[in-house]
């Protein structure tokens, strides 16, 4: 029985190789015909993981960056100061560890470590989102801190002077401006994530690279399979960066403004009326 | 009558450098107090201490008789009663003119939105900036920015207005439009403390002048007295230098 099975497999293999076209484009089309769906599914997984993880990474980054930005003021009660120092220290360790080690190593360390040490069987999906998010967060933390530092101190003082607490000043004035300032960096991170999710293949996430490698392994068509992967990666990154540019433009608002007319100037609450017309028209 | 603001033995050190030493003065309802003096004499620091943007090293600041340095005081609520206009305007860059004037009334003072809008429009009208409500600060000239900043400070309806060299960052052409606005406010009887280098303006608009020199109040009194018959040599020298400029 055994020899016949082996020979059966061998003929199968031979058939497979003979059906493969000999020219580059022919092979590409051949692969796309049979494995197009698995490529698309891989690309979809890559996109999903990078988008969601960039989003969560930004949230983590803002949290950590804001804490790192807060000054340790002398007028705070001692326990608040102590808590802040502790939080800053721990977050600093987090940033250093995740920025300072390769994501591929982290993936295996966390995925296998969790089941071996703590008996937690992480789902592969959860592990993928977790690892990429926490990595992005570590990078974003420093970016956010830089974004906050780049805002003129006058903005904070202006906010405090109209009665905002430091937290509200952060919410209404500093964070919106920091977000705008670091948009290019967020775009950078998204693009890096689209590419770097490929390291998740080591824990078995079937993203674009994993899918391409499987196809390549089946037909030994590494060049053609990876060419398809290259095109797909490039398409995703270019589209992502273009969309982010558009978003940036939208955040900036209109590049001009309309002078308000009397219609829009009408008082609406009925509590106040317009002061009598100015005797002296003030114009710059 | 009890003064709105009373400053006693106020001291401020930056490290080993003493910027303010033993400042005493008070501001009554309806007072327009101008603080003059050379750059580095501590005028701005004094104003920033009043608003707690700098924390005084020692001494006391009383607002309606209550110490604002007490740890139980609600600092943001106090600041909302003491409006401030800065040399560098400090309008919120992420908001347009109207939003700048509405954010604090709506979010902090919980004024209903329609009322806050009307209030903002009323003050913007006072400074002649109503047609610019949709503009972001980056599209405005310095004088326009400062007028909006004044409207923003008025919109929180403070009891005292502090002006920290409001015209020092403006070119001569724009100084006039801002001083006109402040002059109008003085005529309305608003309580104001103005740090300025505009001597003519200070003389015309204030009922009291404080001359500061090297961190102390050197001379204080009515404008006619300070500008026409100064007693101290430092005041004389300062004004001499100023008029001869």
Contacts between the chains, C-beta under 8 A, distances in Angstrom:
chain1	res1	chain2	res2	distance
A	75	B	55	6.3
A	75	B	71	7.9
A	152	B	88	7.9
A	152	B	90	8.0
A	154	B	86	6.5
A	154	B	88	5.1
A	154	B	89	7.7
A	154	B	90	4.0
A	155	B	90	6.4
A	155	B	92	6.6
A	155	B	93	6.8
A	157	B	53	5.8
A	157	B	86	6.8
A	157	B	90	5.9
A	158	B	86	6.7
A	158	B	89	8.0
A	158	B	90	3.2
A	158	B	91	6.8
A	158	B	92	6.5
A	158	B	149	7.9
A	159	B	92	7.1
A	160	B	53	6.6
A	160	B	76	7.4
A	160	B	79	6.2
A	161	B	51	6.2
A	161	B	53	7.2
A	161	B	79	6.0
A	161	B	83	7.2
A	161	B	84	4.0
A	161	B	86	7.5
A	161	B	90	7.5
A	161	B	153	7.6
A	162	B	79	7.5
A	162	B	80	6.8
A	162	B	83	7.6
A	162	B	103	7.4
A	162	B	104	3.9
A	162	B	108	7.2
A	162	B	152	6.6
A	162	B	153	7.3
A	162	B	156	5.6
A	163	B	76	5.0
A	163	B	77	6.7
A	163	B	79	5.0
A	163	B	80	2.9
A	163	B	104	5.5
A	163	B	108	4.8
A	163	B	109	7.1
A	163	B	156	6.0
A	164	B	76	6.2
A	164	B	104	6.7
A	164	B	107	7.8
A	164	B	108	6.0
A	165	B	75	8.0
A	165	B	76	4.6
A	168	B	76	7.8
A	168	B	107	6.8
A	168	B	108	6.9
A	172	B	92	7.6
A	172	B	103	6.0
A	172	B	107	6.5
A	173	B	92	5.2
A	173	B	94	6.8
A	176	B	94	4.5
A	177	B	93	6.1
A	177	B	94	5.1
A	180	B	94	7.1
A	253	B	136	6.5
A	256	B	139	7.6
A	257	B	96	7.5
A	257	B	132	7.5
A	257	B	134	4.6
A	257	B	135	4.1
A	257	B	136	7.1
A	257	B	139	5.9
A	258	B	134	5.9
A	259	B	131	4.4
A	259	B	132	7.0
A	260	B	130	6.4
A	260	B	131	5.0
A	260	B	132	7.3
A	260	B	133	5.1
A	260	B	134	6.2
A	261	B	131	8.0
A	264	B	133	7.7
A	265	B	121	6.6
A	265	B	130	5.6
A	265	B	131	7.9
A	265	B	133	7.9
A	267	B	118	4.6
A	267	B	121	6.5
A	268	B	114	5.0
A	268	B	117	6.5
A	268	B	118	6.6
A	269	B	112	7.2
A	269	B	114	3.7
A	269	B	115	4.7
A	269	B	117	7.2
A	269	B	118	4.9
A	271	B	114	8.0
A	271	B	115	5.5
A	271	B	118	6.1
A	272	B	115	7.8
A	272	B	118	4.4
A	272	B	119	6.8
A	272	B	121	7.9
A	272	B	122	5.5
A	274	B	121	7.7
A	274	B	122	7.6
A	274	B	125	6.4
A	275	B	122	6.7
A	275	B	125	5.5
A	275	B	126	6.9
A	278	B	125	7.9
A	278	B	128	6.5
A	280	B	180	8.0
A	281	B	128	7.5
A	282	B	127	7.8
A	282	B	128	3.5
A	282	B	147	7.9
A	282	B	177	5.8
A	282	B	180	7.3
A	284	B	141	5.0
A	284	B	143	5.7
A	284	B	144	5.8
A	284	B	174	7.0
A	284	B	177	7.0
